């Protein structure tokens, strides 16, 4: 199968965007040719709502939701209203300016807000909405206050309701295609990765702050453009046109339809914005319908209508794929390991990673205390110790997910203490996670593609369609074969068997081409045969000389088989450092694990 086909023939439908765009455009044309003026007005407002939903979804693709999209809509509307009525500026020039004003507003709130996430970010955007509304209401000399702005002119050549309908249809179609292009690009894939596991995305070189700020700003720009057209269409704007509920409704359009797929915005807008209006109900009944349908849909399909349909049909496709294929096992790794020459650990050069006096405090808790050791290129180092000894905290400090309270961490000639995870990855140091080691909603192949692309930079490369990046596709295919994942290539990572998911996590780490790979309990939860397979796989990586491996692991048989050297932590301190045989017979290590008895140590 061609590599590019794996992105479109995964377990879930990948062509719905283009198909739905074509069908939606055809339906819109048919509706415009047959509908009366009342329904044309409904269509114009629905297209504006759709543009708002599409522009908000870009941020939600990265895992965040905002309650200030109505403010950006208002910024665009007031920019057009003020410039056309008070300064005589042509409408078409004000459209782009309205988008830019909204984008500037997003930058202002985004720079500070993206230091937080989740409910805290949502609350900050809500606060921004309240502030923006207060400014619009109070700055009467500019906005007209509650009296609003009247007499906003229409674009030249747009004289009738039918003209407005066709203009909005074209605009909505163009916006849909722009965001469909973004979603199919490298940047779109990175946003999806951020939305599914921010930690893992950072560990492969994707910076959450800049990416999410750009997504927020781009969405705000298009919301501002939509606001400019709205102001011209209704010719009168006031604060009541941009209430808090506008932002809530736009958010619900995306949630109800399903934020995972672009076509979900179309479905959500139709269900909540179009159906109630077409029924010609009173405002009270529309509110009851909206609340009731929202509750019913969220209870029945919490991830949205389109996501539920895609999961239903996608699961069948994935199951059929698995029935047609047989897992090939890991024999190739064993053969490679047997054929590879054994390297002499004593022949390795000076240390590539050096820790000196590293400490970490969490309030009154001393998680790490004066930790010092080094790692030489090519050796396999095991970090062991009882639960709570500080092993994962140590990984977090080295990989940039936390900052040490004291001491130095040097990788090659670079100091790592103040670097963020994405920057650490670019220098060649990658880590995996015990629990969040894959992007669950992406296929196994897409997991590898996004990791292969994580260290590349540049605007043109970010906007390049994924299917045209032959280098990344070839690298991902090679990793599929190397890690015996071809049978699962099109399967969503969250649907993989646990052992295959753990192997995929290691493959994602290797996709960044690291000089040093940190593995956090790669064998946790595996069966004995799977442990043997993982051991052979890691031995193959070690003998290939591609990377230096440092791992946390509790399986002593695997640790002694793989590692040239062990460092033992207990209560945040290094209590032993040496060969596996010397360390496991050290009385302090035995005391830390078993309270002083050597009997049964291999079962720890």
Buried (B, 14 or more C-beta within 10 A) or exposed (E): EEBBBBBEBBBBBBEBBBEBBEEBBEEBEEBBEEBEEEBBBBBBBBBBBBBBBBBBBBBBBBBBBBBBBBBBBBBBBBBBBBBBBEEEBEBEEBBBBBBBBBBBBBBEBBEEBBEEBEEEBBEBBBBBBEEBBEBBBEEEEEBBBEEBBEEBBBBEEBEEBBBBBBBBBEBBBEBBBBBBEBBBBBBBBBBBBBBBBBBBBBBBBBBBBEBBBBBBBBBBBBBBBBBBBBBBBEBEBBBEBBBBEBBBBBBBBBBBBBBBBBBBBBBBBBBBBBBBBEEEBEEEEBEEBBEEBBEEBBEEBEBBBBBBBBBEEBBEBBEEBBEEBEBEEBEBBBEBBEEBEEBEEEEBEEBBBBBBEBBBBEEEEBBBBBBBBBBBBBBBBBBBBBEEBBBBBBBBBBBBBBBBBBBBBBBBEEEBBEBBBBBBBBBBBBBBBBEBBBBBBBBBBBBBBBBBBBBBEEEEBBBBBBBEBEEBBEBBBBBBEBBBBBBBBBBBBEBBEEBBBBBBBBBBBBBBBBBBBBBBBBBBEBEEEBBBBBBBBBBBBBBEEBBBBBBBBBBBBBBBBBBBBBBBBBBBBBBBBBBBEEBBBBEEBBBBBBEEEBEEBEEE
